[in-house]
């Protein structure tokens, strides 16, 4: 019954995230990386229908045979799908139909979860719930992008989060001694497969800042010409700046000589004391070079994380997203969850203001392509 209550709680929270939206907001897809909110609602429901109900309830009838094509995300082994860039073309199924789909699957899942389940099925349910929590975070970030690129810059509503804690003006450096350290998930709690297996790494002496970098620091980088000086940038990052005419973090707007920032409550004057957000890896690395420092590796971050406050921003690291020693992909479609993305991406550590409660941990490995910044991504410096 505990699993059933957790299921109900998480599924309800997804609907609560969408509650402030107008019907028109559910359909918009401004860029390929942003999915329409109604697609998230359908996809997370499809996950439970496809991987739990259909294989394990012989009497189960799918809600709509077209939905496997519509709501499959990237699972090649499950069949053909609408390509990601076309999700915004899905005027049908309607928002109303997708909510009916959720109710239909929820009723079947609640019956399913009321009976004893094998350990393997319990673990699969937990994967589905953590998958939905990942999409809750994506829902928030996608909704912010949708509204933040509407020419009217409408508010989502009153902020659903406590404001990010102001960082110290002069962060203290935490020294870490050289040595052999253990990295990766341990214990019986849930983790994703990319957090395994626990293994040893050797680290040289290093220091890491106790606080993430602030808007004030990033404004100094802008005003000093950081976006115009190629010396601070990777070649690929410099090409990205030039091609896309980037001159500030995402959601920053210079209006009559004053910087503003798009928030959940609409456009507000930039708060200089809060941690910078919505920057790419390219920007994070350039800023670190401008400061005469660097980004920490994901291993340095994990070893030091118990000594500083984290969770306000996803923090770019200097580590490429690669498998740990002994990593094994699960058989079947579930094996496509993380492993096939371990190329051309960078690791982020921590969490953000839109990470669901209880969904973060020190060993969590987030990953994105270096140019992406629609997530709540920031940085912490090391040397």
Secondary structure, 3 states (H helix, E strand, C coil): CHHHHHHHHHHHHHHHHHCCCCHHHHCCCCCCCCCCHHHHHHHHHHHHHHHHHHHHCCCCCCCCCCHHHHHCCCCHHHCCCCCHHHHHHCCCCCHHHHHHHHHHHHHHHHHHHCCCCCHHHHHHHHHHHHHHHHHHHHHHHHHHHHHHCCCCCCCCCCCCCCCCCCCCCCCCEEEECCEEEEECCCCCCCCCHHHCCCEEEEECCEEEECCCCEHHHHHHHHHCCHHHCHHHCCHHHHHHHHHHCCCCCCCEEEECCEEEEEECCEEEECCCCCECCCCCHHHHHHHHHHCCCEECCHHHHHHHHHHCCCCCCEEEEEEECCCCCCCCCCCCHHHHCCHHHCCCCEEEEECCCCCCCCCCCCCCCEEECCCCCCCCEECCEEC
